[in-house]
Amino acid sequence: MPTTTPYRHSVSLEPDKCKGCTNCLKRCPVEAIRIRDGKAKIDPARCIDCGVCIDVCPYKAKRASYDALSDIQRYRYKIALPAPSLYGQFENLEEIDHVLQGLLDMGFDEVYEVSRAAEIVSGFTRLYLNNPEVEKPVISSACPVVVRLISLRYPYLCKNILPIKPPVDIAAEKARARALAEHPELSPEDIGVVFISPCPAKVSYVKQRISEGKSAVDLAVSMSDAYFALIGKMKQELPPDTLSKSGMIGVGWASSGGESSAIFNDKYLAADGIENVIRVLEQIDNGTFPSLEFVELNACNGGCVGGMMTVENPYIARARLQTLKRYLPVSQNWRFEDQEGATAELPPELKADPVEYAPVSKLSENMGEAMRKMAMIQALHDELPDLDCGSCGSPTCYLFAEDVVKGEARPEECIVRMREELLKAAKEGKA
């Protein structure tokens, strides 16, 4: 992940709605939020777009930013990229083709399932794991929250991230190339590739790639917006055209464990929920799992079905996907007979950019100055009550001390410490 370009976040704050209640401050898993002047502030350098603050804010002051569905009208030829978690949003859905036909009826000219690209990624992941020179365990690159978290906190795990592009990138590139080949009358600017995203992190990822000129996606819209538009278009009483070209493997990616089950290797770990993800990364970083070969981590509970921009309970959505998968072939985008004897070398068009360590807590570029500030932080922390109450506007006492040394907070903002000093002064005055 490039360190030269500021990361484009899709989680934002509406200050007028914020009451400074500290709910988000205490729950942010990467301590990216501070309360300053009675309002929450998100540190863009620390934020990983996990969306926890959106979920816990009782005043709806946090929100996810994404493109409007109406923006697709800017393009002459419109291609929808539905994430597989979309299929789990609909009650009594018997065939995925109903959803795909609904997208066409909404105004899209073509639909390219992200689950198709997921099956391609699964196939090459199996080949990649067969390479004895690969650093194990290999960590999935599918969840942008996890990739960004590793880049900020775990320098020794950056090399473990699967060097294959996420399915959304591959799907977008293949869909755009096919449209240009089949419609020579179209220019690249005529084509709008629209990703239907289940979470703000994937919107951030797409927008970041667009800003770097590396994305074949043009728009990222909310899955909830697409859901409500589809409800009025889907006609389940009529038999749909056969449109779906993905199988059990691709659709299974929507739920935690789906990607892992597709590698046909029992030396894997699949975890979901951001707190569990951090716990697992800490254990991997400490060498706790020497026999693991593959790790699938999803920041959202239940996997992508639990994304902040979905509408259905993630566990209900997962059960619905299990029902849909029963009638699908294993895969429609990977010939298993071709795998035997195949090379583990990744095609250049599938290779992802290497993930670089980008620490956010540097005190100074100068080692001596950094050590001096570290000593100041520790000295101030030793004077603090260590209650981590958050009343100062920082998540923990240690981070408050760090904020003071950085000039981002004042020592007197610790209410507990000031109260103790006032009581001490009052006693001395009486004496």
C-alpha positions in Angstrom: 0.0 0.0 0.0 1.7 3.3 -1.1 2.9 5.6 1.7 3.3 8.6 -0.6 -0.4 9.2 -1.3 -2.7 10.2 1.6 -5.2 7.4 2.1 -8.7 8.2 0.9 -11.1 7.4 3.7 -14.8 6.7 3.3 -15.7 6.9 7.1 -16.4 10.5 8.0 -17.8 12.6 10.8 -20.7 15.1 10.9 -19.6 17.5 13.7 -23.0 19.0 14.1 -24.4 15.7 15.2 -21.6 14.7 17.5 -22.2 15.1 21.3 -18.7 14.1 22.4 -20.0 11.1 24.2 -16.8 9.0 23.9 -18.6 5.8 22.7 -16.5 5.8 19.5 -13.4 6.9 21.4 -13.6 3.8 23.6 -14.6 1.3 20.9 -12.2 2.3 18.0 -10.0 -0.8 17.6 -7.0 1.3 16.4 -7.4 4.3 18.7 -7.9 6.7 15.8 -10.4 8.9 17.5 -10.0 11.8 19.9 -12.5 14.2 21.6 -11.3 17.7 21.1 -13.4 20.8 22.0 -16.4 18.6 22.7 -16.4 16.9 19.3 -14.9 13.6 18.0 -12.1 13.8 15.6 -10.8 10.9 13.4 -7.1 10.7 12.8 -6.8 9.8 9.1 -3.3 8.4 9.6 -4.6 5.8 12.0 -8.1 5.1 10.7 -8.6 1.7 8.9 -12.2 2.3 7.8 -13.5 -0.7 9.8 -16.8 1.2 10.5 -17.0 0.3 14.2 -17.6 4.0 15.0 -20.5 4.1 12.6 -22.1 1.1 14.4 -21.6 2.4 18.0 -22.5 6.1 17.5 -25.9 6.7 19.1 -26.3 10.1 17.4 -25.5 8.9 13.8 -22.6 11.4 13.6 -20.4 8.9 11.7 -21.2 7.9 8.2 -19.9 6.0 5.2 -19.2 8.0 2.1 -19.9 6.4 -1.3 -21.2 7.2 -4.8 -24.9 7.7 -5.5 -26.7 5.1 -7.7 -27.8 8.0 -9.9 -24.2 8.6 -10.8 -24.2 5.6 -13.1 -26.2 7.7 -15.6 -22.9 9.6 -16.5 -21.8 6.6 -18.5 -23.0 5.3 -21.8 -22.3 1.6 -21.0 -22.8 0.6 -17.4 -21.3 -2.6 -15.8 -22.4 -3.8 -12.4 -19.9 -5.7 -10.2 -22.1 -7.2 -7.4 -20.2 -8.5 -4.4 -21.5 -12.1 -3.5 -22.8 -10.8 -0.1 -25.5 -9.1 -2.1 -27.3 -12.4 -2.8 -27.7 -13.0 1.0 -29.8 -9.9 1.5 -33.0 -11.2 -0.2 -35.6 -13.3 1.5 -36.8 -16.5 -0.3 -34.3 -16.0 -3.2 -34.3 -19.2 -5.2 -31.8 -18.2 -7.9 -28.9 -15.7 -8.1 -30.1 -15.0 -11.7 -33.1 -13.0 -10.3 -30.7 -10.5 -8.7 -28.5 -10.3 -11.8 -31.6 -9.7 -14.0 -32.8 -7.1 -11.6 -29.5 -5.2 -12.0 -30.0 -5.2 -15.8 -33.6 -4.0 -15.3 -32.2 -1.2 -13.1 -30.3 0.2 -16.1 -27.0 -1.7 -16.2 -26.0 -3.0 -19.6 -23.9 -5.8 -18.2 -23.3 -7.7 -14.9 -19.9 -9.2 -14.0 -20.0 -11.1 -10.7 -17.2 -10.5 -8.3 -17.6 -14.1 -7.3 -16.3 -15.1 -10.7 -13.0 -13.3 -10.0 -13.0 -14.8 -6.5 -12.8 -18.3 -8.0 -9.8 -17.2 -10.1 -8.1 -15.9 -7.0 -8.9 -19.2 -5.1 -7.3 -21.2 -7.9 -4.1 -19.2 -8.0 -4.0 -19.1 -4.2 -3.8 -22.9 -4.2 -1.0 -22.8 -6.7 0.8 -20.1 -4.7 0.6 -22.1 -1.5 2.3 -25.1 -3.2 5.5 -23.0 -3.6 7.9 -24.1 -0.9 9.7 -20.7 -0.9 6.6 -18.8 0.1 6.6 -17.2 3.5 3.9 -19.0 5.7 1.3 -18.4 6.8 -0.1 -16.6 3.8 -2.6 -13.9 4.8 -5.5 -13.2 2.5 -5.5 -9.8 0.8 -9.3 -9.7 0.3 -10.2 -7.5 3.3 -8.8 -4.0 2.9 -9.2 -3.3 6.7 -6.8 -6.2 7.4 -4.3 -5.1 4.8 -4.2 -1.6 6.1 -4.0 -2.7 9.7 -1.0 -4.9 8.9 0.7 -2.0 7.0 0.2 0.3 10.1 1.1 -2.1 12.9 2.8 -5.3 11.8 5.9 -4.7 9.7 7.0 -8.3 9.8 3.7 -9.6 8.4 3.6 -7.4 5.3 5.6 -10.0 3.4 3.0 -12.6 4.3 0.1 -10.9 2.6 -1.1 -12.8 -0.5 0.4 -11.0 -3.5 -2.8 -11.4 -5.6 -5.2 -8.6 -6.4 -8.6 -8.7 -4.6 -11.4 -10.1 -6.7 -13.0 -6.7 -7.2 -9.9 -5.5 -9.1 -9.7 -8.6 -11.3 -13.5 -8.5 -12.0 -13.3 -4.9 -13.0 -10.4 -5.4 -15.3 -11.9 -8.4 -17.0 -15.3 -6.7 -17.4 -13.9 -3.6 -18.9 -11.6 -5.5 -21.3 -14.5 -7.6 -22.5 -16.8 -4.6 -23.0 -14.1 -2.8 -25.1 -13.5 -6.0 -27.1 -17.2 -6.7 -27.8 -18.2 -3.0 -28.3 -15.6 -1.4 -30.5 -17.8 1.7 -30.8 -17.2 2.5 -27.2 -14.3 4.5 -25.8 -12.9 3.8 -22.4 -14.6 6.9 -21.0 -18.0 5.6 -22.2 -17.7 2.6 -19.8 -18.7 2.9 -16.2 -17.7 0.0 -13.9 -19.7 0.1 -10.7 -18.8 -1.9 -7.7 -21.7 -2.7 -5.3 -19.9 -2.6 -1.9 -20.9 -4.2 1.4 -18.6 -2.0 3.5 -16.9 1.4 3.7 -13.4 -0.1 3.7 -13.9 -1.5 0.2 -15.1 1.9 -1.0 -12.0 3.4 0.5 -9.8 0.8 -1.3 -11.5 1.5 -4.6 -11.2 5.3 -4.2 -7.6 5.0 -3.2 -6.8 2.9 -6.3 -8.7 5.4 -8.5 -6.7 8.3 -7.1 -3.5 6.4 -7.9 -4.7 5.7 -11.5 -4.6 1.9 -10.8 -8.3 1.0 -10.7 -10.6 -0.2 -13.5 -13.6 0.6 -11.2 -15.3 4.0 -11.7 -17.9 4.1 -9.0 -18.5 2.3 -5.6 -22.1 2.4 -4.5 -23.7 1.1 -1.2 -25.1 -2.4 -1.2 -28.1 -1.0 0.8 -28.9 1.5 -1.9 -28.7 -1.3 -4.5 -30.9 -3.5 -2.4 -33.7 -1.1 -2.1 -33.5 -0.3 -5.8 -33.5 -4.0 -6.7 -36.6 -4.8 -4.5 -38.8 -2.9 -7.0 -37.2 -4.5 -10.1 -36.8 -8.2 -9.2 -39.6 -10.4 -10.6 -39.1 -13.7 -8.8 -42.4 -15.1 -10.2 -40.9 -15.1 -13.7 -38.1 -17.5 -14.7 -34.9 -15.4 -15.2 -32.4 -15.7 -18.0 -29.3 -17.8 -17.1 -26.8 -15.1 -16.2 -24.8 -16.4 -13.3 -21.3 -17.7 -14.1 -20.0 -18.4 -10.6 -20.1 -21.5 -8.4 -20.1 -22.5 -4.7 -16.5 -21.3 -4.3 -17.1 -17.8 -5.5 -20.4 -17.3 -3.7 -18.8 -18.7 -0.5 -16.4 -15.8 -0.3 -19.2 -13.7 1.1 -19.0 -15.5 4.5 -16.1 -16.0 6.9 -14.4 -19.3 6.1 -15.5 -19.3 2.4 -12.1 -18.3 1.0 -10.3 -20.8 3.3 -12.5 -23.7 2.3 -11.7 -23.0 -1.3 -7.9 -23.7 -0.9 -8.5 -27.4 0.0 -5.9 -27.3 2.8 -6.8 -28.0 6.4 -3.8 -25.9 7.7 -5.8 -22.7 7.8 -7.4 -20.3 10.2 -10.5 -18.2 9.5 -11.5 -15.4 11.9 -14.0 -12.5 11.7 -14.7 -9.5 13.8 -12.1 -6.8 14.2 -11.2 -7.7 17.8 -10.6 -11.3 16.8 -8.6 -10.2 13.8 -6.3 -8.1 15.9 -5.9 -11.0 18.4 -5.0 -13.4 15.6 -2.5 -11.0 14.1 -0.8 -10.5 17.4 -0.5 -14.3 17.8 0.9 -14.7 14.3 3.4 -11.9 14.9 4.5 -13.7 18.0 5.0 -17.0 16.1 2.1 -18.8 17.9 0.9 -20.8 14.8 4.0 -22.2 13.2 2.1 -24.9 11.3 -0.5 -22.6 9.7 -0.3 -22.2 5.9 -3.2 -19.8 5.2 -5.1 -17.2 7.2 -8.4 -15.6 6.2 -9.3 -12.5 8.2 -12.5 -10.5 7.9 -13.0 -7.3 9.9 -16.8 -7.6 9.8 -18.7 -10.0 11.9 -19.6 -13.1 9.8 -17.4 -11.9 6.9 -18.6 -9.5 4.1 -22.2 -10.4 4.9 -21.7 -8.3 8.1 -20.5 -5.2 6.3 -21.8 -1.8 7.5 -23.5 -1.1 4.2 -25.6 -4.3 4.1 -29.2 -4.5 5.3 -29.7 -8.1 6.6 -28.4 -9.7 9.8 -25.1 -11.3 8.8 -26.0 -14.7 10.2 -29.4 -14.8 8.4 -27.6 -13.7 5.2 -25.0 -16.5 5.6 -27.7 -19.1 6.1 -29.4 -17.9 2.9 -26.2 -18.2 1.0 -25.7 -21.7 2.2 -29.1 -22.6 0.7 -28.2 -20.9 -2.6 -24.9 -22.7 -2.8 -26.5 -26.1 -2.7 -27.6 -25.9 -6.3 -24.4 -24.4 -7.8 -21.5 -26.2 -9.4 -18.2 -26.1 -7.4 -16.6 -23.5 -9.7 -17.3 -22.1 -13.2 -14.1 -20.1 -13.5 -11.3 -22.6 -12.7 -10.6 -26.0 -14.3 -9.3 -28.2 -11.5 -7.9 -30.7 -14.0 -5.6 -27.8 -15.2 -4.1 -27.4 -11.7 -2.0 -30.6 -11.7 1.5 -29.7 -12.9 0.6 -26.0 -13.2 3.3 -23.4 -12.4 3.0 -21.4 -9.2 4.1 -18.3 -11.0 1.4 -15.6 -10.9 0.3 -14.0 -14.1 1.5 -10.3 -14.1 -2.1 -9.0 -14.5 -3.0 -10.7 -11.2 -0.1 -9.5 -9.1 -0.9 -7.0 -6.4 1.4 -4.1 -5.3 3.6 -5.1 -2.4 2.3 -3.9 1.0 4.7 -1.5 2.7 5.0 -0.8 6.4 3.7 2.7 7.1 4.0 3.4 10.9 1.8 6.2 12.3 3.3 6.6 15.8 6.7 8.0 14.9 7.7 10.6 17.4 10.5 12.0 15.3 12.7 11.1 12.4 15.7 11.8 14.6 16.4 8.8 16.8 17.8 10.9 19.7 14.8 13.2 19.7 12.4 10.2 19.5 14.1 8.7 22.5 13.8 11.9 24.4 10.1 12.2 23.7 9.6 8.6 24.6 11.1 9.3 28.1 8.8 12.3 28.4 5.8 10.2 27.6 6.7 7.5 30.1 7.4 10.1 32.8 4.0 11.8 32.3 2.3 8.4 32.1 3.7 7.4 35.5 1.9 10.5 37.0 -1.5 9.6 35.5 -4.1 7.4 37.2 -4.0 4.7 34.5 -7.8 4.4 34.5 -8.2 4.8 30.7 -11.5 6.6 31.4 -11.4 8.7 28.2 -12.5 11.9 30.0 -9.4 13.7 28.7 -10.4 13.1 25.1 -7.8 10.4 24.5 -8.5 6.6 24.5 -6.0 5.6 27.2 -3.7 7.3 29.7 -0.7 6.3 27.7 -2.0 7.9 24.5 -3.0 11.0 26.5 0.6 11.3 27.6 1.7 10.8 23.9 -0.8 13.4 22.7 0.6 15.9 25.3 4.2 15.4 24.3 3.1 15.8 20.6 1.4 19.1 21.5 -2.1 17.8 20.7 -3.4 17.9 24.3 -2.7 19.7 27.6 -1.7 18.0 30.9 -4.6 19.8 32.7 -7.1 18.0 30.5 -6.8 14.9 32.7 -9.8 15.5 35.0 -8.8 12.8 37.5 -5.3 14.3 38.0 -6.6 17.8 38.3 -9.2 16.7 40.9 -6.5 15.1 43.0 -4.4 18.2 42.7 -7.3 20.4 43.7 -8.1 18.2 46.7 -4.4 18.3 47.7 -4.4 22.0 47.5 -7.6 22.3 49.5 -6.1 20.2 52.3 -2.9 22.2 52.4 -5.0 25.4 52.5 -6.9 24.1 55.5 -3.7 23.1 57.2 
